């Protein structure tokens, strides 16, 4: 209908700063006369000014709750179409424009100084920054607060810049190919962080504090490959939203004990580490792609058990088993913290019961296709099998397993 009304199409939207006020140095006039609506854009920072008093033909505010509104002017015949605005700010602004249109006294109006807009006020906020050399790394200038994706690779960083840790909108952080030795716990304050790439650094550990931070709810991609990590903390499996985990080329001697809790994990690579076997909880994973190539896996032998049984069971063992088996609530306000930590890593017998420090341990062979759709060969011989730890809470459970094993192997 716009052509029939003699109006042009609204055109392409652009980021703008709207102000309501008087030109600087203008003599005070009574009522709302002399009040202008000024629209500044990146192309026109000086701004276009429109008289307001008795010059508004109509306000369109049906969708103001969504940050949308239109102000139709009489002279010139212009529609100022607003969208993507803060709903609360937009309501206040439109109220002020309405008062100026009605000729309300100047003292009742929240007026601004009509001066050209700053570049930062009208330019689109920068959301992505890629730095790939030391000389390009900003030393005197802050990072844009609006960054959602930051890459700072090959910058020889020995630690993570505290300015980076204040970028609350950051979703993707790539600090690969640096010299970082330690991660600050304040990375957990990046509440929107979904991807963290620390490939090719000098990390020797991954903090348990990070695993208990807000990263539990946001982190989906984590690349710790090509570092010097020997083990991951017990709390690592609290990062329940992880989908892609890369641990290649480290010095890992074991994978997280409760790795089966990572029920969103679909891509796992831990090639070229020092893994002798896989944890019992590994059976619970449901992966699309798995790469464990180049690990010195031990030859499993179910007939040579590691017996840690204590007969009779200690009172501590009995209490611990009952707590886990009957799902009795516990915490540091009820039990000493070291007992809580022990309960968190309780082993699970083949019969489903729990055991703490009294158990029989063996390694058996598992075909990795049971947990992953695509498996990279474990060795150069074309194998897709790896040793996995099994636990038994008693001699009876172990003997039953042994009977089944001997029967299946003739």
N, C-alpha and C positions, 0 to 999 in steps of 0.2 A: 504493500500500500504506500510505501514511501514516495515513489514517483508521482502518484496522484495527489500527494500533499505538497509536492514541490520540494521534497527533501531528498538529499543524497543518502546513499547507503552508509552505514556506520563506519565502513572501512576496517582496516586491520588494527587490532588492539595494540597498545604499547604501554610500557611502564610509565607512570606519570606521578607528579606531586601536585596535589590540589591545595590551594590556600585561599582563605577568605580574609580580606583586609583592605587597607587603603595604601595607595602608592606613597613611598617615603617622601616627606617634606610637604605633603598636600595639606592645605589649611583644613582645620576641623569644620565639619558641616553638621547641621542638626540632623537628628534621626539617623536613618541608615543610608542616606544619600552619600555618594562618593565611595561606597563599599563595593569592592570588585571580587569576582571569582577568578582566580588565576590558575591556569593549567600549564605546568612546565613538563617538558619531555627531554629525552637525551638529545634529540635533534634541535629542539628549541628551548634551551635552558632559561632564556630571558622570559619566556612564557607569553601565552595569549590571555588577555584580560577581558572579562565580560561584566558589564554593569549588572547589579543584582536587584536593586529596589524597583519594584513593580515591573520587573522584566522577566519573571519566571512564569511561563505559561502553564506548566504542569510538572508535578513530581510523580515518577513511577516507582513505587516502593513495595510492590507485591513480594519481591524476592530479597528484601533487605536482610533477612535472617541468613541468607546464603552469601552475603557480601556483595549483592548486586542492586543497582538502582540507576535511574536515568533522570537527569534534570533537563527539561526542555525550555530553551530560552526563546524570547520573542524577537529580540533584535541584537545580534543577527540570529537568523533561524537556525539554531544549532542544538543538537542533542549531545549532551555530555553523558556518555554511557560508562558507568562504573561497574567493575567486576573484580573478583578476587581481593576484595577489601576486607579488613577486620570488621565484623558485623557491628560491634559495639562502637568503634570509632566512626563508622559510616553513619550510624543513627545520630550520634552527637553532631557530626558535621552537617548533615541534612537539616537538623533542627536549627542550627545557627544560620544556614542559608535561608531557611523559611522565615526566620525572624528578621533578617536583613531585607528580604523581599517585602515584608509587611511594614518596613520603615521603623522598626524598633530602635529605641535610643542607643546610641553608640556604646554607652557604658555597659549595656547588658549583653553586648556581643563579644565572644572570644575571638578577637581579631589577630591576624598574623601580620608581620612585616612583609610586604610584597616585594621581595628581592629575588634575583635570579637563583635558581636551584643549584645546589652543589652537584657535581658529577655523581658522587656516591648515592645521592638521593633519587636519581632518575635512571641510573644504569641498572641493568638486570644483575642481581647478585651473582657473584661467581661461585659456581658449585664444584668445579673440577680444577685441580692444579697438578701438573706433572713436572717433576724436577728429576733430571737424570745426570747431573754433574755437580761437583762441589761448588763450582763458581756461580752456579745459578741459585744456590740455596740462599734464601733471604736471611740476612743477619741483623739488619737494622729496621726492617719493616715487619709488621705483624702479618700473620696469615689472615685472609678474609674470613670473617666469622661465619659466613654462609656456606663454607666448603662442606661438600658431602663426600667427595672423593679426593684423596691426597696420596700422591706417590712421590716419595723422596728416596730414589735408588742411586747407588754409586756415589754417595755423598760423604763417605767415610765417617758416618755418625757413630760415636762411641756410646751414646745414650739417646733416649727419646726426648726430644725438645719439649719442655713444659708448655710452650705455646701451642703445640699440637694437642696436648691433653685438655685444652680449654675449648676445643672445637666441638661443641655439643651436638651439632647436626651431622657429624661425620658418620658415614655408613661404610666406607671402604678406606682402609689404611694400608698402604703398601710401603714397607720400609726394608724391602729386600736389598741384598748386596751392600750391606753396611758392616760396621764392626761392633754392633750392639751386644753387650755381655749380660745385661740384666734388664728385666722389665719392671717398671714401677707399678705399684698396686693401683695407682690412679688411672691406669688405662680402663679400669672397671667403671670409671665415671662417664665414659663415652657411651651413653645409654642407647644410642641408635646404631652402634657398630655391628655390622653384619659380616664383614670380611676383614681378616687380619693376615697380612702376608709378611712373614719374617724370614723368608728363604735366604740362605747364605749369609748368616751372621755368626756371632761367637757365643751364642746362648749355651749355658750349661744346665739350666733348669727352667721350669715353668712354674710360677708362683701359685701356691694353693689359694692365696687370697684372691687372685684373679678368677679362679674357678667358683668362688663364692660371691662374686660381684654381680652386677646387672648383666654381665656377659652371658649368664645362664639363660636369659630370656631372648637375647638378640643374636649372638654369634652363630653363624651358619657355615662359614668357611675359615679354616685355620691352616696356614702353611708354616710348619716349623722345620722344613727339610733343610739339609746341609747346615747343621749346627753341631753342637757337642753335647747334646742331651743324653744322659744315661738312664734316666727314669722319669716318669711323670707322676705327680702327686696323687694320693688317694682321691682327693676332691675333684680330679680332672673330669670324672664322669658325671659331675653336676652340670656340665655344659651340654644339656639335653637337646638343644636345638641344632647341634652340629650336623651338617649334611655331608661336608667334604673335609677330610682330615689327611694332611700330608706330613709324614714323619720320616721320609727317605733320608739316607746318608747322615744318620746320627750315630750314637754309640749306645742305643737302647739295649738293655739286657732283659727287659720285660715290658709287656704292654700293661696298661691300667687293669687292675684286678677285676673291677666291676664294669668292664668295657661293654658288656651286654646292656647296660642301662642307656646307652646311646641309641635309642630306638628310632631316631630320625636319620642316623648315619647311613649313607648310600655309597660313598666313595672313600676307600681307605687304602693308603699306600704307606708301607713301612719297609721298603726295599733297602738292602745294603746296611743292615744294622747288625746287632750281635745277639739276636733272639735265639735261645736254645729250644724254646717251646712256646705254646700259646696258652693263655689262661683258660680255665674251665668255662668262664662266662662268655667266651668267644662264640660258643655254640648258639647264643641267643641273637646274634647279629643277622640282619637281612640286608645284604649289600647288592649293589648293581655291579661294582667293579672292585677287585681286590688284588693288590700287588705286594707280595712278600718275597720277591726274588732276592737272592744273595745273602740270606741269613744262615748261620751255621747250626741249623736244626739238628738236635740230637736224635739218634736212632731210638725209637720208643721200645720199651721192654716191659710189658705188663707183669712179667713173672719175677721182676726184681723190684719189689715195692720199697718205698721209703716209709718205714713204720714209726710213727710218732705217738702211738697209743699210750695212754696212761691208765692202767687198770689197778684199782678201781678209779673211776672218774673223780676228779677233784670237785669240791663244792662249787668252785668258780665255773668250771666247765659245765656242770649240770645247770647252774643258774643261767649261764650264757645261752646254752642250747634252748632252754625253756623260753627265754626272752624272745629269741628269734623265731622259734617254731610256733609259738602262740601269739606272735605279733604284739607283745606287750610294749606299750609306749615307754620310752626312756629318753633321757637327755642329761646334759651336764648339770642341771639343777637337781637331779636325782642320784646320779652316779659320778664317780671321778672321771675326768675327761679321758684318761688313758683307757679306761674300760669301754667308754663310748666309742673310741676309735677302734678298739678290738672288735666290738660288735658290728661296726660298719663293714669290716672285712671278713666276716664269718664265712667259712667255706660251706659249700652245699654238697652233700653226699648224693650218690646216684639214686638213693631212695627218697630224696627230697628233704631230708632232715639236715639241720645245721650242725657244724662242729667248729670249734674255735682253735684250741691248741692241741687237741687229741684227735689224731686222724691217721689214715694210711693214704699215701700219695703215690700215684703211678702216672706214667705217660702212655697214651694210646695214639693210634693213627686216626686222623680225621681227613676225609676228602673235603677240600675247601669249597667244592661246588655245593655242599650242603648249606653254606651261608652266603654264597655270592654267585650271581649269574655269570659274570665274566671273571676268570681267574688268570692272572699272569703266572707263567710257569714258576714253580718254586726253585727249580734248579735247571741246569743245562741238559738234564736227562729227560725232560718232558713231564716231570712229576707235578701233580696238583694236590699232593697229600702233605700234611704237616703234623708234628706231634702236639698233642694237647693234654693238659694236666687233668687228672681225675682224682677226686677225693672220696674216701669212704669213712663213715663215722664209727665203724666197728669191724671186727674180724668176720662177723656173719655176713655183712654187706659185701665185703671183699671176696669172700669165698663163693658167694652166689654169682658175682661177676666173673670170677675165675672159671667156674663151671661152664657158664655160657660161652666164654672166650675159647676154652679148650674144645668144647663141642663144635663151635663154628670153624675151628681150625683143624678139625680131625684129630 
